[in-house]
Amino acid sequence: MIEDIIIQLKQINYLDILNTIKPLIIFYAGTKTYNTYALHREYKPKNVSKVVLPPELTLEYNDIDTNKIAATKFGESIIEFANVMIKNFPTKDLINFYNNINELKVNPEKTGIQKLIFRNFYGMYNTMKNIITVDEEIYELTIYHELFHMASSVYKDGIAYSGFSQDSLKPTIVSLGKGINEGYTELLSQRYFIYNNHVAFSYKYLVHISEKLEQIVGKEEMQSLYLNSNLKGLIDELKQYISEEEIMKFISNTDFLIEHLDDNKLQLFKKNMISNSLKNINRFLIICYSKKLQQQFKDGKISTTDEMFQDLIQYISSLVDSIEIGKQKYEVMNDIDIKENVQSSFGNANIDIEIKKNK
């Protein structure tokens, strides 16, 4: 049967190929994998919306009902989070935080069953209802992560905007950005609160990717875009370095990885799909960072080409070049990949730099 399908695939067009192998994809990888695999074609910049808050929700607030919060479950942690936010972030980036904090509800649960269903489930934030659900036995490991979701979320016109993700059932608005959003949320929770060594590997990898992305965008700008639920703003920021199509592919790759990087049940297509996503992510980061350095050199912010290339070498060396998940090892990039990516970012100029890769 498989041999017959392969012969047929050589004789039909791309759409026919998808229709032919879709049952196999569903059988081995599940419907979600198939849908994610198709995201590269479906993601269009026009589908990325930007939340526009009404005037009554853009007022600057400075009052937090600490007595009300203190009386709630995990109130001490919530107040600590509030104090850290007010101390470290400008008021203009705390609109979502102030709009949500006083009416926030926290549901403590023992999530044993949920952990079995949703691998490594420790907490969840419901944007529409402004409710955090956490495992009461280990809430210290996840409460700040979920509170960052609260501080960066708004629900409007049927769309849940949360950090760098948007989720909607509307046919004209595609749901995307979960990978980068979870990675950056965890990065911030570790930066300002506690390092969580118990997160799934996909989260650890996406924390790494988010940190590398932040080096391109800038720390203050990235944090501001995140807290204002501005995925479109992030895309616009990256457009000065690379095309919208490549940005959408990058986002879809990170969305795919957060769903499947830790999945040991996928068989067919698993290795190639994950490997390609990993390679494409590194390619995207290298090209964007190279373009940023070139712009800084042109603007006089970098004085010499030696300085520019040393910065680029340091950046590429910090990228993960291979990862192991269980018994499976994925090569993320090799010397040939690095050379091709660098040359592409410099207009295919014959540039050869020596990289000390990060293991």
ChimeraX attribute file (.defattr): number of C-alpha atoms within 10 A of each C-alpha:
attribute: neighborCount
match mode: 1-to-1
recipient: residues
	/A:1	5
	/A:2	9
	/A:3	8
	/A:4	8
	/A:5	12
	/A:6	13
	/A:7	10
	/A:8	13
	/A:9	16
	/A:10	10
	/A:11	10
	/A:12	11
	/A:13	9
	/A:14	11
	/A:15	8
	/A:16	13
	/A:17	16
	/A:18	14
	/A:19	10
	/A:20	16
	/A:21	16
	/A:22	14
	/A:23	14
	/A:24	15
	/A:25	21
	/A:26	15
	/A:27	13
	/A:28	16
	/A:29	19
	/A:30	15
	/A:31	14
	/A:32	14
	/A:33	20
	/A:34	18
	/A:35	14
	/A:36	16
	/A:37	16
	/A:38	13
	/A:39	20
	/A:40	17
	/A:41	11
	/A:42	15
	/A:43	21
	/A:44	15
	/A:45	15
	/A:46	10
	/A:47	15
	/A:48	22
	/A:49	17
	/A:50	14
	/A:51	19
	/A:52	10
	/A:53	13
	/A:54	9
	/A:55	7
	/A:56	7
	/A:57	13
	/A:58	15
	/A:59	12
	/A:60	14
	/A:61	14
	/A:62	9
	/A:63	8
	/A:64	13
	/A:65	11
	/A:66	15
	/A:67	10
	/A:68	11
	/A:69	20
	/A:70	14
	/A:71	10
	/A:72	14
	/A:73	14
	/A:74	17
	/A:75	16
	/A:76	14
	/A:77	17
	/A:78	21
	/A:79	18
	/A:80	12
	/A:81	20
	/A:82	18
	/A:83	11
	/A:84	13
	/A:85	18
	/A:86	15
	/A:87	10
	/A:88	9
	/A:89	14
	/A:90	12
	/A:91	15
	/A:92	14
	/A:93	21
	/A:94	22
	/A:95	22
	/A:96	22
	/A:97	24
	/A:98	23
	/A:99	19
	/A:100	20
	/A:101	20
	/A:102	14
	/A:103	14
	/A:104	16
	/A:105	18
	/A:106	19
	/A:107	15
	/A:108	16
	/A:109	14
	/A:110	14
	/A:111	18
	/A:112	13
	/A:113	9
	/A:114	14
	/A:115	14
	/A:116	10
	/A:117	10
	/A:118	11
	/A:119	12
	/A:120	15
	/A:121	18
	/A:122	25
	/A:123	23
	/A:124	19
	/A:125	22
	/A:126	17
	/A:127	21
	/A:128	14
	/A:129	11
	/A:130	18
	/A:131	19
	/A:132	20
	/A:133	21
	/A:134	24
	/A:135	22
	/A:136	17
	/A:137	12
	/A:138	12
	/A:139	18
	/A:140	15
	/A:141	21
	/A:142	22
	/A:143	26
	/A:144	23
	/A:145	24
	/A:146	24
	/A:147	25
	/A:148	23
	/A:149	29
	/A:150	26
	/A:151	26
	/A:152	28
	/A:153	31
	/A:154	25
	/A:155	19
	/A:156	14
	/A:157	8
	/A:158	12
	/A:159	20
	/A:160	21
	/A:161	27
	/A:162	31
	/A:163	29
	/A:164	30
	/A:165	24
	/A:166	27
	/A:167	18
	/A:168	16
	/A:169	11
	/A:170	11
	/A:171	8
	/A:172	11
	/A:173	18
	/A:174	21
	/A:175	20
	/A:176	23
	/A:177	25
	/A:178	23
	/A:179	26
	/A:180	27
	/A:181	26
	/A:182	27
	/A:183	23
	/A:184	28
	/A:185	29
	/A:186	26
	/A:187	23
	/A:188	20
	/A:189	21
	/A:190	17
	/A:191	10
	/A:192	13
	/A:193	15
	/A:194	15
	/A:195	14
	/A:196	16
	/A:197	10
	/A:198	12
	/A:199	15
	/A:200	15
	/A:201	17
	/A:202	21
	/A:203	23
	/A:204	19
	/A:205	18
	/A:206	24
	/A:207	23
	/A:208	18
	/A:209	23
	/A:210	24
	/A:211	19
	/A:212	20
	/A:213	21
	/A:214	16
	/A:215	15
	/A:216	21
	/A:217	19
	/A:218	12
	/A:219	12
	/A:220	12
	/A:221	13
	/A:222	23
	/A:223	20
	/A:224	20
	/A:225	20
	/A:226	26
	/A:227	25
	/A:228	26
	/A:229	28
	/A:230	26
	/A:231	25
	/A:232	20
	/A:233	20
	/A:234	18
	/A:235	19
	/A:236	15
	/A:237	16
	/A:238	19
	/A:239	15
	/A:240	13
	/A:241	20
	/A:242	16
	/A:243	12
	/A:244	17
	/A:245	15
	/A:246	16
	/A:247	22
	/A:248	22
	/A:249	21
	/A:250	23
	/A:251	24
	/A:252	26
	/A:253	26
	/A:254	29
	/A:255	24
	/A:256	23
	/A:257	23
	/A:258	22
	/A:259	16
	/A:260	18
	/A:261	21
	/A:262	17
	/A:263	15
	/A:264	12
	/A:265	11
	/A:266	17
	/A:267	12
	/A:268	14
	/A:269	14
	/A:270	18
	/A:271	15
	/A:272	11
	/A:273	16
	/A:274	18
	/A:275	20
	/A:276	15
	/A:277	21
	/A:278	24
	/A:279	19
	/A:280	19
	/A:281	20
	/A:282	23
	/A:283	21
	/A:284	20
	/A:285	21
	/A:286	25
	/A:287	19
	/A:288	22
	/A:289	23
	/A:290	27
	/A:291	19
	/A:292	20
	/A:293	21
	/A:294	20
	/A:295	15
	/A:296	14
	/A:297	16
	/A:298	11
	/A:299	10
	/A:300	10
	/A:301	12
	/A:302	16
	/A:303	12
	/A:304	10
	/A:305	12
	/A:306	10
	/A:307	13
	/A:308	18
	/A:309	15
	/A:310	13
	/A:311	16
	/A:312	20
	/A:313	18
	/A:314	13
	/A:315	17
	/A:316	22
	/A:317	16
	/A:318	16
	/A:319	19
	/A:320	18
	/A:321	20
	/A:322	17
	/A:323	16
	/A:324	10
	/A:325	13
	/A:326	8
	/A:327	6
	/A:328	9
	/A:329	12
	/A:330	17
	/A:331	14
	/A:332	21
	/A:333	19
	/A:334	13
	/A:335	14
	/A:336	8
	/A:337	14
	/A:338	21
	/A:339	17
	/A:340	17
	/A:341	19
	/A:342	24
	/A:343	18
	/A:344	17
	/A:345	20
	/A:346	15
	/A:347	9
	/A:348	12
	/A:349	11
	/A:350	11
	/A:351	12
	/A:352	11
	/A:353	14
	/A:354	11
	/A:355	18
	/A:356	12
	/A:357	18
	/A:358	11
	/A:359	10
